[in-house]
Amino acid sequence: MTTLITLTILFAQGCTMLAMLFCAIRLLLGPSAQDRVLALDTLWMCGMILALVMGIRFANDVYFEMALLIALTGFVSSIALTKFLTRGEIIE
């Protein structure tokens, strides 16, 4: 890879990890449950983006499949947490 692409990938990894750190802080210190759910949503999205960037960096398809699994489980967990916060129950 060229130097510019390598530096760009490293910058994207750094920014994503910094965003994950901020989300983890909000998840631990959030004043309300809604803030914590939003931080958890953003955290799994950042994890998915980090897996995609790692897949581009190492040119390996396993990272892309891992990102797809993170997206699926993150979406389902977001729906379940939102339903729990609005109704108080998950399964009707």
C-alpha positions in Angstrom: 0.0 0.0 0.0 1.1 3.5 -0.5 2.1 5.8 2.3 -0.9 8.0 2.1 -3.4 5.1 2.3 -1.4 3.7 5.3 -1.5 7.0 7.1 -5.2 7.4 6.4 -6.0 4.0 7.7 -4.0 4.6 10.9 -5.8 8.0 11.3 -9.2 6.3 10.9 -8.3 3.7 13.4 -7.1 6.3 15.9 -10.3 8.4 15.5 -12.5 5.3 15.9 -10.7 4.2 19.0 -11.0 7.6 20.5 -14.7 7.6 19.7 -15.0 4.2 21.4 -13.3 5.6 24.5 -15.7 8.5 24.7 -18.7 6.1 24.2 -17.3 3.9 27.0 -17.1 6.8 29.3 -20.6 7.9 28.5 -21.8 4.3 29.0 -20.2 4.2 32.5 -21.1 7.7 33.6 -24.4 8.3 31.8 -26.9 10.0 34.0 -29.9 8.2 32.5 -30.7 4.9 30.9 -31.4 6.6 27.5 -27.9 8.0 27.5 -26.4 4.6 28.2 -28.4 2.9 25.4 -27.3 5.6 23.0 -23.7 5.1 24.1 -24.0 1.4 23.6 -25.5 1.9 20.1 -22.6 4.2 19.2 -20.1 1.8 20.7 -21.2 -1.2 18.5 -21.2 1.0 15.5 -17.7 2.1 16.2 -16.7 -1.5 16.7 -18.2 -2.3 13.3 -16.3 0.5 11.7 -13.1 -0.6 13.4 -13.5 -4.1 12.0 -14.1 -2.7 8.5 -11.0 -0.5 8.7 -8.9 -3.5 10.0 -10.3 -5.5 7.0 -9.1 -2.8 4.6 -5.7 -2.6 6.3 -4.9 -6.3 6.4 -6.9 -7.2 3.2 -8.7 -10.1 5.0 -12.3 -11.1 4.4 -12.7 -12.3 8.0 -12.9 -8.8 9.3 -15.8 -7.9 6.9 -17.7 -11.0 8.1 -17.0 -10.0 11.7 -18.3 -6.5 11.0 -21.5 -8.0 9.5 -22.1 -10.1 12.7 -21.4 -7.0 14.9 -24.0 -5.1 12.9 -26.6 -7.8 13.2 -26.2 -8.4 16.9 -26.0 -4.6 17.5 -29.2 -3.9 15.7 -31.1 -6.6 17.5 -29.8 -5.5 20.9 -30.7 -1.9 20.1 -34.3 -2.9 19.3 -34.5 -5.0 22.4 -33.2 -2.3 24.7 -35.4 0.4 23.2 -38.5 -1.8 23.5 -37.5 -2.5 27.2 -37.2 1.2 27.9 -40.4 2.2 26.3 -42.7 -0.7 27.5 -40.8 -2.3 30.4 -40.9 -5.8 28.8 -39.2 -7.4 25.8 -41.3 -10.4 25.0 -45.0 -9.9 24.7 
